């Protein structure tokens, strides 16, 4: 029965990720310019939402059910790795999508249909800690996407698992992210919205449409 349920979740995840439509309210060119400037200056955990993706609403419903009634807004999380960027192709992000864990550039992440973006920083993060986290994230390149969102293993990674995997490179992780881990223990899983809601992270910048 457990295998059948995992197979069903895998099929649903793959199907919802392919259904998309156009939306009118998106991140503006001026806001994208602000993003470029911020990403050139610092490292962030990045949350995104596409109102034109069916998967966005599936993740929102999953968060609502998981948390017993709390609204889920953000549907994807990733990290930027490169702050020396003269053009969009120079930006380097690491993320886990249906293609697995891979690098992306600015236009890959912030496509014309993106609706909302938030930049977060862990409150405890120093440059040294960021370096460890980014180095750890790079070791996951090429791993398959985890369509069943199993936090118990790192052989396959979803977007939320990848960022958590990277942050756990820090020896003081348990202390620095105790509220985050308490949320995971409470809800028995992890969603992108939980990064936004957790007091271990500071919301540096956000735009919603």
C-alpha positions as CSV (number, residue, x, y, z in Angstrom):
1,X,0.0,0.0,0.0
2,X,2.9,2.4,0.8
3,X,4.5,1.7,-2.6
4,X,1.2,2.4,-4.3
5,X,0.8,5.7,-2.4
6,X,4.3,6.7,-3.3
7,X,3.7,5.8,-7.0
8,X,0.5,7.9,-7.0
9,X,2.2,10.9,-5.4
10,X,5.0,10.6,-8.1
11,X,2.4,10.6,-10.9
12,X,0.5,13.5,-9.5
13,X,3.7,15.5,-9.0
14,X,4.8,14.9,-12.6
15,X,1.4,15.8,-14.0
16,X,0.9,19.0,-12.1
17,X,4.3,20.3,-13.0
18,X,3.4,20.2,-16.8
19,X,0.1,22.1,-16.6
20,X,0.6,25.9,-17.1
21,X,-1.2,29.0,-18.3
22,X,-0.5,32.6,-18.9
23,X,-1.1,35.3,-16.2
24,X,-1.3,39.1,-16.5
25,X,0.1,40.2,-13.1
26,X,3.8,39.3,-12.9
27,X,7.0,40.7,-11.5
28,X,7.8,44.0,-13.2
29,X,11.0,44.8,-15.2
30,X,11.9,47.4,-12.5
31,X,11.5,44.7,-9.8
32,X,13.7,42.4,-11.8
33,X,16.4,45.1,-11.9
34,X,16.2,45.4,-8.1
35,X,16.6,41.6,-7.9
36,X,19.7,41.8,-10.1
37,X,21.3,44.4,-7.9
38,X,20.6,42.5,-4.7
39,X,21.8,39.2,-6.0
40,X,25.0,40.8,-7.1
41,X,25.7,42.0,-3.6
42,X,24.8,39.0,-1.4
43,X,23.7,35.4,-1.1
44,X,20.1,34.5,-0.4
45,X,17.5,31.7,0.0
46,X,15.0,32.6,-2.7
47,X,11.3,31.8,-2.7
48,X,9.2,32.0,-5.9
49,X,5.6,31.6,-7.0
50,X,4.0,31.3,-10.4
51,X,0.2,31.9,-10.5
52,X,0.1,30.2,-13.9
53,X,1.5,26.8,-12.7
54,X,-0.9,24.1,-11.5
55,X,1.9,22.8,-9.3
56,X,1.8,26.1,-7.3
57,X,-1.8,25.3,-6.2
58,X,-1.0,21.7,-5.5
59,X,1.8,22.8,-3.2
60,X,-0.4,25.4,-1.5
61,X,-3.1,22.7,-0.8
62,X,-0.4,20.3,0.5
63,X,0.8,23.0,2.9
64,X,-2.7,23.7,4.0
65,X,-3.4,20.0,4.7
66,X,0.0,19.5,6.3
67,X,-0.3,22.4,8.7
68,X,-4.0,21.8,9.4
69,X,-5.3,25.1,7.9
70,X,-2.4,27.5,7.4
71,X,-2.3,29.1,4.0
72,X,0.7,28.2,1.8
73,X,1.8,30.9,-0.7
74,X,5.3,30.2,-2.0
75,X,5.8,27.1,-4.1
76,X,9.6,26.9,-4.8
77,X,12.9,27.5,-3.0
78,X,16.4,27.8,-4.3
79,X,19.8,29.5,-3.6
80,X,22.1,31.9,-5.5
81,X,25.7,31.0,-5.7
82,X,27.4,33.7,-7.9
83,X,27.6,37.4,-7.1
84,X,30.0,38.4,-9.9
85,X,27.5,38.8,-12.7
86,X,27.6,41.3,-15.6
87,X,24.7,39.8,-17.5
88,X,21.8,37.4,-16.8
89,X,23.7,34.4,-18.0
90,X,26.4,35.0,-15.4
91,X,24.1,34.5,-12.5
92,X,24.3,31.0,-11.0
93,X,21.5,29.4,-9.0
94,X,21.2,25.9,-7.7
95,X,17.8,24.3,-7.5
96,X,16.0,21.0,-7.5
97,X,13.2,20.7,-10.1
98,X,11.7,17.8,-12.1
99,X,15.1,17.7,-14.0
100,X,16.9,16.9,-10.7
101,X,19.4,19.2,-8.9
102,X,21.0,21.6,-11.4
103,X,22.4,25.1,-12.0
104,X,20.2,27.8,-13.5
105,X,20.8,31.4,-14.7
106,X,18.7,34.5,-14.1
107,X,16.3,34.0,-17.0
108,X,15.8,30.4,-16.1
109,X,14.6,31.3,-12.5
110,X,12.9,34.7,-13.1
111,X,11.0,33.9,-16.3
112,X,8.3,36.3,-17.7
113,X,5.5,34.5,-15.9
114,X,6.9,34.6,-12.4
115,X,4.4,36.2,-10.0
116,X,6.2,36.7,-6.6
117,X,9.7,36.5,-5.2
118,X,11.1,36.7,-1.6
119,X,14.7,36.9,-0.6
120,X,15.5,35.4,2.8
121,X,18.7,35.3,4.9
122,X,19.2,32.9,7.8
123,X,19.7,35.2,10.9
124,X,22.7,33.2,12.0
125,X,24.5,33.2,8.6
126,X,28.1,34.5,8.1
127,X,30.0,34.5,4.9
128,X,31.9,31.5,6.2
129,X,28.7,29.6,6.9
130,X,27.3,30.5,3.4
131,X,30.5,29.2,1.8
132,X,30.0,25.8,3.6
133,X,26.3,25.7,2.6
134,X,27.0,26.5,-1.0
135,X,29.8,23.9,-1.2
136,X,27.5,21.3,0.3
137,X,24.7,22.2,-2.2
138,X,27.1,21.7,-5.1
139,X,27.7,18.1,-4.0
140,X,24.1,17.4,-4.8
141,X,24.3,18.3,-8.5
142,X,22.8,15.6,-10.7
143,X,20.8,13.9,-8.0
144,X,17.2,13.0,-9.1
145,X,14.2,14.9,-8.0
146,X,12.3,13.6,-5.0
147,X,8.7,13.4,-6.1
148,X,7.6,11.8,-2.8
149,X,9.3,14.5,-0.6
150,X,11.0,12.0,1.7
151,X,13.1,13.9,4.2
152,X,14.7,10.8,5.5
153,X,17.1,10.3,2.6
154,X,19.3,12.5,0.5
155,X,19.6,10.2,-2.6
156,X,16.8,12.2,-4.2
157,X,16.1,15.8,-3.4
158,X,13.1,18.2,-3.8
159,X,13.7,21.9,-3.7
160,X,13.1,22.2,0.0
161,X,15.3,19.2,0.8
162,X,18.1,20.7,-1.3
163,X,18.2,23.9,0.7
164,X,17.9,22.1,4.0
165,X,20.7,19.7,2.9
166,X,22.9,22.7,2.2
167,X,22.2,24.5,5.5
168,X,23.0,21.3,7.4
169,X,26.6,21.6,6.4
170,X,27.0,24.0,9.3
171,X,28.2,22.4,12.5
172,X,26.0,24.6,14.6
173,X,22.9,23.9,12.5
174,X,20.8,22.4,15.3
175,X,21.2,25.6,17.3
176,X,21.0,28.0,14.4
177,X,17.9,26.4,13.0
178,X,16.1,25.0,16.0
179,X,12.8,26.7,15.2
180,X,13.0,25.4,11.6
181,X,13.6,21.8,12.8
182,X,10.8,22.2,15.3
183,X,8.4,23.1,12.5
184,X,9.6,20.0,10.5
185,X,9.2,17.8,13.5
186,X,5.7,19.2,14.2
187,X,4.4,18.8,10.6
188,X,6.5,15.7,9.7
189,X,7.5,17.4,6.4
190,X,8.7,20.6,4.8
191,X,7.2,23.1,2.3
192,X,8.6,26.3,0.7
193,X,6.2,28.4,2.8
194,X,7.8,27.1,6.0
195,X,11.0,28.9,5.2
196,X,9.1,32.1,4.9
197,X,7.2,31.5,8.2
198,X,10.1,30.4,10.3
199,X,11.7,33.0,12.6
200,X,15.2,31.6,11.9
201,X,15.0,33.5,8.6
202,X,14.9,37.2,7.9
203,X,12.8,38.4,5.0
204,X,15.1,40.9,3.2
205,X,13.0,41.8,0.2
206,X,9.7,40.7,-1.3
207,X,7.3,41.4,-4.1
208,X,3.9,39.8,-4.6
209,X,1.4,40.1,-7.5
